[in-house]
């Protein structure tokens, strides 16, 4: 089937992530206020969706404390600028093994394993419009770290998200993740009009060459909505590639710190650059109200005290 360019594109800004980037750029936000302020600036620049992790306000290390998510949520919802909130639910499945002869016990540093309810407690309390669901287990490039998402865990978490009325954004790091996501839809765990993010170039998932990207795109059911991103210097190239392939785009400091060679970026600057690319392709950047209509989302009121 021939591809059709997407003429109405939404931008997701991945504001801070959980990688060890906090000391590589002064623009990577750490505190809930900094994260919310950066998300709001990205929305003003043209992002319809902001994807948020939380960090230790002092060290910048990744955290998943509910009170940090609540503060970020409150600050964004209290802002005068409208934006769709997307909270990560990808943490709590982290395993770091010992050496190759003694893989057990797991290393205490870096290992963080939670149950399904624990991993989505911040989603239950904050009720974002979207939250992520990493649809598979995967080796990462960082030492012997494994991102762990078993079929049973994904069925449980996906079911909880659906019952909460929060739309899961399927994070697909390889074609097998899309295969299992389709199974979750077939089983009724996820709604048929699924939302998926194609995560390209994350070691050791799908490499970000165009042949692999098109294999990923061709495995997305035609009635799903997809977005895509790549890392580092390929981030902006994938803005164009995803639009041309019929998708939406993601940019932000979670995936790339640089605006140009030797020039560190802010989230707003990355969004502005993506807007320029999209519009130069002849497409239109859509806002949060149109995204809600497209994805069947309901705007949330500010959190109760």
CORDAKA-V401830 format. One record per residue. N is the residue number from 1. PHI is phi in whole degrees, 0 to 359 (none if undefined). D_LAST is the distance of its C-alpha to the last C-alpha in whole Angstrom. Layout:
n=N phi=PHI d_last=D_LAST
n=N phi=PHI d_last=D_LAST
//
This chain:
n=1 phi=none d_last=51
n=2 phi=294 d_last=51
n=3 phi=283 d_last=48
n=4 phi=236 d_last=46
n=5 phi=299 d_last=44
n=6 phi=279 d_last=41
n=7 phi=263 d_last=41
n=8 phi=229 d_last=37
n=9 phi=248 d_last=35
n=10 phi=252 d_last=31
n=11 phi=254 d_last=31
n=12 phi=258 d_last=28
n=13 phi=253 d_last=27
n=14 phi=271 d_last=27
n=15 phi=285 d_last=25
n=16 phi=217 d_last=26
n=17 phi=69 d_last=27
n=18 phi=232 d_last=27
n=19 phi=285 d_last=31
n=20 phi=277 d_last=33
n=21 phi=259 d_last=33
n=22 phi=296 d_last=30
n=23 phi=258 d_last=34
n=24 phi=260 d_last=36
n=25 phi=206 d_last=34
n=26 phi=289 d_last=32
n=27 phi=270 d_last=30
n=28 phi=285 d_last=28
n=29 phi=285 d_last=25
n=30 phi=244 d_last=23
n=31 phi=284 d_last=20
n=32 phi=305 d_last=17
n=33 phi=296 d_last=17
n=34 phi=296 d_last=21
n=35 phi=296 d_last=20
n=36 phi=296 d_last=18
n=37 phi=298 d_last=21
n=38 phi=292 d_last=23
n=39 phi=296 d_last=22
n=40 phi=295 d_last=21
n=41 phi=297 d_last=25
n=42 phi=295 d_last=26
n=43 phi=296 d_last=25
n=44 phi=297 d_last=27
n=45 phi=279 d_last=30
n=46 phi=131 d_last=30
n=47 phi=284 d_last=28
n=48 phi=273 d_last=26
n=49 phi=230 d_last=24
n=50 phi=241 d_last=23
n=51 phi=255 d_last=23
n=52 phi=238 d_last=21
n=53 phi=259 d_last=22
n=54 phi=233 d_last=20
n=55 phi=227 d_last=22
n=56 phi=296 d_last=23
n=57 phi=300 d_last=22
n=58 phi=269 d_last=25
n=59 phi=265 d_last=28
n=60 phi=82 d_last=26
n=61 phi=292 d_last=27
n=62 phi=296 d_last=25
n=63 phi=224 d_last=22
n=64 phi=220 d_last=20
n=65 phi=291 d_last=17
n=66 phi=298 d_last=14
n=67 phi=295 d_last=12
n=68 phi=291 d_last=14
n=69 phi=296 d_last=14
n=70 phi=296 d_last=10
n=71 phi=294 d_last=11
n=72 phi=301 d_last=14
n=73 phi=300 d_last=12
n=74 phi=299 d_last=10
n=75 phi=295 d_last=13
n=76 phi=290 d_last=15
n=77 phi=287 d_last=13
n=78 phi=277 d_last=13
n=79 phi=287 d_last=16
n=80 phi=282 d_last=19
n=81 phi=262 d_last=21
n=82 phi=280 d_last=21
n=83 phi=199 d_last=21
n=84 phi=278 d_last=21
n=85 phi=265 d_last=19
n=86 phi=234 d_last=21
n=87 phi=261 d_last=20
n=88 phi=292 d_last=22
n=89 phi=232 d_last=23
n=90 phi=274 d_last=26
n=91 phi=268 d_last=26
n=92 phi=96 d_last=26
n=93 phi=234 d_last=30
n=94 phi=260 d_last=32
n=95 phi=237 d_last=35
n=96 phi=241 d_last=37
n=97 phi=276 d_last=41
n=98 phi=286 d_last=43
n=99 phi=286 d_last=47
n=100 phi=294 d_last=49
n=101 phi=269 d_last=51
n=102 phi=225 d_last=48
n=103 phi=292 d_last=45
n=104 phi=246 d_last=44
n=105 phi=288 d_last=42
n=106 phi=296 d_last=39
n=107 phi=291 d_last=38
n=108 phi=294 d_last=35
n=109 phi=287 d_last=35
n=110 phi=98 d_last=33
n=111 phi=278 d_last=33
n=112 phi=210 d_last=29
n=113 phi=245 d_last=29
n=114 phi=238 d_last=27
n=115 phi=284 d_last=27
n=116 phi=302 d_last=26
n=117 phi=297 d_last=22
n=118 phi=297 d_last=22
n=119 phi=289 d_last=22
n=120 phi=245 d_last=20
n=121 phi=298 d_last=17
n=122 phi=293 d_last=15
n=123 phi=292 d_last=16
n=124 phi=298 d_last=15
n=125 phi=283 d_last=11
n=126 phi=267 d_last=11
n=127 phi=46 d_last=14
n=128 phi=294 d_last=16
n=129 phi=287 d_last=19
n=130 phi=225 d_last=22
n=131 phi=219 d_last=22
n=132 phi=273 d_last=25
n=133 phi=224 d_last=28
n=134 phi=286 d_last=31
n=135 phi=272 d_last=33
n=136 phi=170 d_last=36
n=137 phi=265 d_last=37
n=138 phi=205 d_last=38
n=139 phi=287 d_last=40
n=140 phi=254 d_last=39
n=141 phi=289 d_last=41
n=142 phi=279 d_last=39
n=143 phi=49 d_last=42
n=144 phi=251 d_last=41
n=145 phi=273 d_last=38
n=146 phi=237 d_last=37
n=147 phi=279 d_last=34
n=148 phi=250 d_last=34
n=149 phi=218 d_last=33
n=150 phi=285 d_last=35
n=151 phi=305 d_last=36
n=152 phi=296 d_last=34
n=153 phi=296 d_last=31
n=154 phi=291 d_last=31
n=155 phi=297 d_last=31
n=156 phi=293 d_last=29
n=157 phi=294 d_last=26
n=158 phi=299 d_last=27
n=159 phi=295 d_last=27
n=160 phi=296 d_last=24
n=161 phi=300 d_last=23
n=162 phi=298 d_last=25
n=163 phi=293 d_last=23
n=164 phi=287 d_last=20
n=165 phi=81 d_last=21
n=166 phi=256 d_last=21
n=167 phi=280 d_last=24
n=168 phi=290 d_last=26
n=169 phi=261 d_last=27
n=170 phi=292 d_last=31
n=171 phi=264 d_last=32
n=172 phi=250 d_last=35
n=173 phi=262 d_last=37
n=174 phi=196 d_last=41
n=175 phi=296 d_last=42
n=176 phi=297 d_last=42
n=177 phi=293 d_last=38
n=178 phi=292 d_last=39
n=179 phi=301 d_last=41
n=180 phi=290 d_last=38
n=181 phi=299 d_last=36
n=182 phi=297 d_last=38
n=183 phi=295 d_last=39
n=184 phi=298 d_last=35
n=185 phi=292 d_last=35
n=186 phi=301 d_last=39
n=187 phi=279 d_last=37
n=188 phi=84 d_last=34
n=189 phi=291 d_last=31
n=190 phi=246 d_last=31
n=191 phi=290 d_last=31
n=192 phi=298 d_last=34
n=193 phi=276 d_last=33
n=194 phi=286 d_last=32
n=195 phi=246 d_last=31
n=196 phi=225 d_last=32
n=197 phi=250 d_last=33
n=198 phi=271 d_last=36
n=199 phi=260 d_last=36
n=200 phi=256 d_last=39
n=201 phi=81 d_last=41
n=202 phi=269 d_last=39
n=203 phi=294 d_last=41
n=204 phi=245 d_last=42
n=205 phi=258 d_last=41
n=206 phi=288 d_last=43
n=207 phi=294 d_last=44
n=208 phi=264 d_last=44
n=209 phi=283 d_last=47
n=210 phi=292 d_last=48
n=211 phi=297 d_last=50
n=212 phi=292 d_last=47
n=213 phi=301 d_last=44
n=214 phi=292 d_last=46
n=215 phi=297 d_last=46
n=216 phi=294 d_last=43
n=217 phi=302 d_last=42
n=218 phi=289 d_last=45
n=219 phi=262 d_last=43
n=220 phi=271 d_last=40
n=221 phi=304 d_last=41
n=222 phi=295 d_last=42
n=223 phi=265 d_last=39
n=224 phi=267 d_last=36
n=225 phi=253 d_last=34
n=226 phi=234 d_last=35
n=227 phi=226 d_last=34
n=228 phi=209 d_last=36
n=229 phi=209 d_last=36
n=230 phi=226 d_last=38
n=231 phi=260 d_last=38
n=232 phi=55 d_last=39
n=233 phi=293 d_last=42
n=234 phi=269 d_last=42
n=235 phi=301 d_last=39
n=236 phi=285 d_last=40
n=237 phi=299 d_last=43
n=238 phi=281 d_last=41
n=239 phi=300 d_last=39
n=240 phi=294 d_last=42
n=241 phi=299 d_last=43
n=242 phi=292 d_last=40
n=243 phi=298 d_last=40
n=244 phi=295 d_last=44
n=245 phi=274 d_last=44
n=246 phi=102 d_last=41
n=247 phi=249 d_last=38
n=248 phi=252 d_last=35
n=249 phi=228 d_last=34
n=250 phi=229 d_last=32
n=251 phi=226 d_last=32
n=252 phi=136 d_last=30
n=253 phi=290 d_last=30
n=254 phi=299 d_last=30
n=255 phi=250 d_last=33
n=256 phi=198 d_last=35
n=257 phi=262 d_last=35
n=258 phi=248 d_last=38
n=259 phi=273 d_last=39
n=260 phi=204 d_last=42
n=261 phi=301 d_last=45
n=262 phi=79 d_last=44
n=263 phi=242 d_last=41
n=264 phi=286 d_last=37
n=265 phi=261 d_last=35
n=266 phi=258 d_last=31
n=267 phi=300 d_last=29
n=268 phi=299 d_last=30
n=269 phi=294 d_last=34
n=270 phi=294 d_last=34
n=271 phi=295 d_last=32
n=272 phi=302 d_last=34
n=273 phi=294 d_last=37
n=274 phi=296 d_last=36
n=275 phi=302 d_last=36
n=276 phi=299 d_last=40
n=277 phi=298 d_last=41
n=278 phi=299 d_last=40
n=279 phi=291 d_last=41
n=280 phi=291 d_last=44
n=281 phi=280 d_last=45
n=282 phi=93 d_last=44
n=283 phi=260 d_last=41
n=284 phi=244 d_last=38
n=285 phi=275 d_last=34
n=286 phi=261 d_last=32
n=287 phi=260 d_last=28
n=288 phi=297 d_last=25
n=289 phi=297 d_last=26
n=290 phi=290 d_last=29
n=291 phi=295 d_last=28
n=292 phi=300 d_last=25
n=293 phi=295 d_last=28
n=294 phi=295 d_last=31
n=295 phi=260 d_last=28
n=296 phi=73 d_last=27
n=297 phi=263 d_last=23
n=298 phi=245 d_last=21
n=299 phi=297 d_last=18
n=300 phi=267 d_last=15
n=301 phi=283 d_last=12
n=302 phi=304 d_last=9
n=303 phi=297 d_last=6
n=304 phi=288 d_last=4
n=305 phi=293 d_last=0
//
